[in-house]
Amino acid sequence: MILRTGQRVVFIGDSITDCGRRDVAAPYGSGYVSLVRALVDARHPELELEWVNRGVGGDTVRDLAARWDDDAIGERPDWLAVLIGINDIWRHYGDRPDEAVGIEEYERTLRDLIRRAVAATGCRLILGDPFFIEADRSVPQRADTDRYAAVVAGLATEFDAVHVANQAAFDRVLAVSPATRWADDRVHPHLPGHAVLADAYLTALGVTSAH
């Protein structure tokens, strides 16, 4: 377990992180962030951690860049958890291809953002892979997602970050179950899908079960 007493953990990303935190499920959302918070607090109540959700649905790295000073650096995190990239890829396959973000821009922008956050706050990083809930790696959007996830893995090594292998977590459950069990659109998970993500985060953080 690498979290320490009184630390401030800030999550930032797109709709997977947001998950209603700005309205019906304020302030933590109804997804993986809320599950991680609840389980860590239950298992380690002595830590008295502070949790912040700054996910905004629809965001790409360009949108993160526009609000980074306020929603990441301005929150003064001890730990900054970033999950971004799904929309950057998905837009290429939807009705707004001009808003898709190519992999070079994605890597350049994400590296700059996390470098700035570390320089300004001294925070530690938790970098989560973008994912696509599709077992067939030859599907173009899945193949693209694997490439973007590899960027995140590389940045995690570069910045000595905690790396959360979200795609690998879904691949494990997809080996024995259909994608529709976890999400209707292969992107936005049902609650059990968010539990798959939360489990990956807990494992990466070294959070053990309560004794």
C-alpha positions in Angstrom: 0.0 0.0 0.0 1.6 3.2 -1.2 -0.9 5.8 -0.1 -0.1 7.7 3.1 -2.1 9.4 5.8 -3.9 12.6 4.9 -2.9 12.5 1.2 -5.1 14.2 -1.5 -5.9 11.9 -4.4 -7.2 13.7 -7.5 -8.7 11.8 -10.5 -9.0 13.6 -13.9 -10.2 12.3 -17.2 -13.3 11.9 -19.4 -16.8 10.4 -18.9 -15.4 7.2 -17.4 -14.0 9.2 -14.6 -16.8 11.8 -14.5 -19.7 9.3 -14.3 -22.2 11.8 -13.0 -20.0 13.5 -10.5 -21.1 17.0 -11.7 -24.8 16.3 -11.2 -26.7 13.1 -10.1 -23.7 11.4 -8.4 -21.9 14.4 -7.0 -19.1 14.7 -5.9 -17.4 11.4 -6.7 -19.5 9.9 -9.6 -21.0 6.5 -9.7 -18.1 4.7 -11.4 -14.6 3.4 -10.6 -13.5 6.6 -8.7 -16.3 6.1 -6.2 -15.5 2.4 -5.9 -11.8 3.0 -5.4 -12.5 5.6 -2.7 -15.0 3.5 -0.9 -12.9 0.4 -0.8 -9.7 2.1 0.1 -11.4 4.0 2.9 -13.1 0.8 4.1 -9.8 -1.1 4.2 -7.6 1.7 5.5 -9.8 4.1 7.5 -6.8 5.2 9.5 -5.4 7.0 6.4 -8.1 9.7 6.3 -7.5 10.3 2.6 -9.0 13.2 0.7 -10.6 12.3 -2.7 -11.3 14.6 -5.6 -13.0 13.8 -9.0 -12.3 16.1 -11.9 -13.6 14.0 -14.7 -15.5 15.7 -17.5 -17.5 13.7 -20.1 -16.3 14.0 -23.7 -12.8 15.2 -22.9 -9.8 14.5 -25.0 -6.2 15.5 -24.0 -6.9 18.9 -25.7 -9.8 19.5 -23.3 -7.6 18.4 -20.4 -5.0 20.9 -21.5 -7.5 23.7 -21.4 -8.5 23.1 -17.8 -5.3 21.6 -16.4 -4.2 24.6 -14.4 -7.5 24.7 -12.5 -8.5 21.1 -12.3 -5.2 19.3 -11.9 -2.4 21.7 -10.7 -4.9 23.9 -8.8 -6.2 21.0 -6.8 -2.7 20.5 -5.3 -2.7 16.7 -5.5 -0.4 14.4 -3.6 -1.5 11.7 -6.1 -2.8 12.6 -9.6 -4.7 9.8 -11.4 -5.1 10.4 -15.1 -7.3 8.3 -17.5 -7.6 9.9 -20.9 -7.5 8.8 -24.5 -10.7 7.0 -25.2 -12.4 9.9 -26.9 -9.2 10.9 -28.7 -9.4 7.5 -30.5 -13.2 7.1 -30.6 -13.9 10.4 -32.4 -12.0 9.0 -35.4 -14.7 6.4 -35.7 -17.7 8.6 -35.0 -19.4 11.7 -36.4 -16.7 14.2 -35.2 -13.5 12.9 -36.8 -12.0 16.5 -36.8 -12.0 16.2 -32.9 -9.9 13.0 -32.9 -6.4 13.4 -31.5 -3.6 11.6 -33.4 -1.2 9.5 -31.4 1.8 11.9 -31.7 -0.3 14.8 -30.4 -1.7 12.6 -27.7 1.7 11.6 -26.4 3.2 15.1 -26.7 0.3 16.7 -24.9 -0.1 14.1 -22.1 3.7 14.2 -21.4 3.6 18.0 -21.2 0.6 18.0 -18.9 2.0 15.4 -16.4 5.4 17.0 -16.5 3.9 20.4 -15.6 1.8 18.9 -12.8 4.8 17.1 -11.2 6.9 20.3 -11.5 4.2 22.5 -9.9 3.0 20.2 -7.1 5.5 17.4 -6.6 2.7 14.9 -7.0 3.0 11.2 -7.7 1.2 9.9 -10.7 -1.3 7.1 -11.4 -1.6 6.6 -15.2 -4.5 4.5 -16.4 -4.6 2.9 -19.9 -7.4 3.9 -22.3 -9.5 0.8 -23.1 -12.0 -0.6 -25.6 -14.2 -3.5 -24.3 -13.6 -5.7 -27.4 -11.7 -9.0 -27.3 -10.8 -9.0 -31.0 -7.5 -7.1 -31.3 -7.9 -6.9 -35.1 -10.9 -4.5 -34.8 -9.5 -1.1 -35.9 -10.6 0.8 -32.8 -9.2 -1.9 -30.5 -5.9 -1.9 -32.4 -5.7 1.9 -32.1 -6.5 1.6 -28.4 -3.6 -0.8 -27.8 -1.3 1.7 -29.5 -2.4 4.6 -27.3 -2.3 2.3 -24.2 1.3 1.6 -25.0 2.0 5.3 -25.0 0.6 5.5 -21.4 2.7 2.5 -20.4 5.8 4.3 -21.7 5.0 7.5 -19.9 4.4 5.6 -16.7 7.9 4.2 -17.0 9.3 7.6 -17.9 7.7 9.3 -14.9 8.0 6.4 -12.4 4.2 6.4 -12.2 1.8 3.8 -11.0 0.6 2.1 -14.2 -3.0 0.8 -14.3 -3.4 -1.7 -17.1 -7.1 -1.2 -17.7 -7.2 -2.9 -21.1 -5.5 -6.0 -19.7 -8.1 -6.0 -16.9 -10.9 -6.1 -19.4 -9.1 -8.7 -21.5 -9.1 -11.1 -18.6 -12.9 -10.9 -18.2 -13.5 -10.9 -21.9 -11.7 -14.2 -22.2 -14.7 -15.8 -20.5 -17.6 -13.4 -21.1 -19.2 -11.3 -23.8 -18.5 -7.5 -24.1 -22.2 -6.8 -23.6 -21.9 -8.0 -20.0 -19.6 -5.1 -19.3 -20.9 -2.2 -21.5 -23.5 -1.6 -24.2 -21.2 0.4 -26.4 -17.8 -1.2 -25.6 -16.8 2.2 -24.0 -19.0 3.2 -21.1 -19.0 0.4 -18.5 -21.9 -0.8 -16.5 -21.2 -0.9 -12.7 -19.6 -4.4 -12.9 -17.3 -3.0 -15.6 -16.4 -0.1 -13.3 -15.6 -2.7 -10.7 -13.2 -4.3 -13.2 -11.4 -0.9 -13.4 -11.5 -0.3 -9.7 -10.0 -3.7 -9.0 -7.2 -2.9 -11.4 -6.5 0.4 -9.6 -6.6 -1.3 -6.1 -4.1 -3.9 -7.4 -1.8 -1.3 -8.9 -1.9 0.7 -5.6 -1.2 -2.4 -3.5 -4.4 -2.1 -1.5 -5.1 -5.3 0.3 -8.3 -6.7 1.7 -9.3 -5.8 5.2 -8.1 -8.2 7.9 
